Amino acid sequence: MNRYRTHTCGQLRASDIGKEVKLAGWIHRKRNLGNLCFVDLRDHYGITQCVVDSNSDLFEKIEGLRVESVIGVSGEVVARESVNKHIPTGDIELKAKALEVYSEAPETLPVQVAGDGSEPEEIRLKYRFLDLRREKIHNNMILRSKVIAYMRKKMVEQGFTEYQTPILTASSPEGARDFLVPSRINPGKFYALPQAPQQFKQLLMVSGFDRYFQIAPCFRDEDPRADRSPGEFYQLDMEMSFVEQEDVFQAIEYVMGGVFNEFSNGRKVDQAPFRHIPFREAMLKYGSDKPDLRNPLEIADATPFFNNSGFGLFDGKAANGEKIRAIVVKGIADRPRSFFDKFDAFAKEEGMGGMAYIALASGGAKGIARFLSEEKMAEAKAFFGLGEGDAVLFMSGAELKVSKFAGKVRMKLGEELDLIEKDAFRLCWIVDFPFYEENEETGAVEFSHNPFSMPQGGLEALQNKNPLDIYAFQYDLVCNGVELASGGVRNHEPEIMYKAFEIAGYNKEFVDSKFGGMINAFKYGAPPHAGCAPGIDRTVMLLLDEPIIRDVILFPLNGKAQDLMMQAPNTVTQKQLDELHIKVVDDK
């Protein structure tokens, strides 16, 4: 038998009563009732209550041990007098006959494992090994492992093969800041950690591999957010040859739809095929390319209504090319004026100048209704679908700015009025992204998404269309307002790639220098291919309803991109710097 244990702390049941067993684990809690001492013994699998009689030679020894000490307990499984229905082992307890101490914990713990995790995050991250012992965080990591295993299974079922792409690669402009690694053997030159395996997975398709996937670590030197960990994250990376957009959707829906069905814990899940929403429709109706479809509110274009409406402010804005957005909300017309004033103040805080409204209240129409004729009010009711008790809120501005702001108002209204659907995962594809966008400051034409995507219409579109009117075969998978995956049909033709980069202001030499490995490979025969990459961290975060992504990552960095436990980043010796031909310059 194993010298440390015959069973785990989550294994014993009523059927084991009478057995002599040995358990090992951490002291979770202790309770001294005078004549009895109860110890909750915890390991990876669960908790078993152990009991020591005051007449036992073990009583004084167990009394002297502190919580989180690691011990082994041997004894007889007996029926528990007071059954604990909250744990699987609640029908039994272990009557201790022998005790071994493997490791003693200090008197004071910086993180209370049996507590509620209310310690400051910096303390929790510094002592992450203690934080990970807490049931909630421990279970988060177990679920993460199960999700990854499930993803692997579903990919293999579809004929995908797992490959490993390089971690040390070349720096390339892929949208975020690279982590650079100096080369000792090649002085003055640097590797970069991959922001994603983008180029390598496309090269695999050129190499004749048909279906690739990888649980891929990605590295981006970017600022932290609630849904983004600084430094390192993981994604399910995949690529397919001889496919179109819909083939990728089916493959990803099989995996991600399965993940949410398997781990939703009874919550409602949209079933495949997921809804497709064009980018421009998403921006108009939801004010975001990551719409939360649990919110039933939609945004409408009210610009046509304000054409000699009688409300001079919006009439003037519409005439000057600004866009006016409207959100209709049922049943709120009788809310006090302070409710509408609050949203007006919110608009001003966001730099939008203010908001207007029409409310069909029981005491008569309110808001800007006083500026509108009877005929125009009748038109308003028809245009916006207003009934008695309904209200419509208006906001105006440049198209992109007012669209984004309307999206914020939509979510603020949804939250304040408790309209957001509970216990549901609403998934959709955002499609038909613009290939290019105009830089608001410089007016330059830039890639809006992935520069490696195929433009809709190919070379002909690049040669003959206004760049801002060109769409790309690019798509995002969105769930509950969170972007879970991004991908596209790839541009596998060198001529099209050169032209696409030329429009964005990059010459042939730039493309050859930054993406030479990939574009050179395309010149030797490249298949049409497409791919996608769902984020693992974000998926687990959604499944667990965790507001902070760090609680689904084993050893995350803090908000300053520091590992407080391992004290990274840190300084290195002068010898190491000399070997790398690096000089550290004082910022002062």
Protein Blocks (a to p, Z undefined) as FASTA:
>chain_A
ZZkbmbdfklbcfklgoiacddddddfbdcdehjaccdddddfkbccdddddfkbmklmm
mmmpcehiacdddddddddfbacfkbfklmbccddfbdcdfbdcdfbdfbdfklnolacf
klmmmmmmlmmmpmklmmmmmmmmmmmmmmmmmmmmnopacddddfbdcdddehiacddd
ddfklghiacdddfbfklmmmmmmmnopabdcddddddddddddfklcehiacdddddde
hiafklmmmmmmmmmmmmmmmmnnopacdddddddddfklmmmmnopabdcfkbmbdcdd
fklmmgonopamlmmmmmnopacdddddehilmpcfklmmmmmmmmmmnonopacddddd
fkbpehjllmpcfklmmmmmmmnopaehiacddddddfklmmmmmmmmmmmmmmmnopac
ghiacddddehiafbdcdfklopacdfbbfkbccehijmlmmmmcfklpccddddddeeh
iafbdcddddfbfklmmmmmmmnopafklmmmmmmmmmmmmmnopaddddddddfklmmm
mmnopabfklmcfbacdfkopafknopacdddfklmmmnopacddfZZ
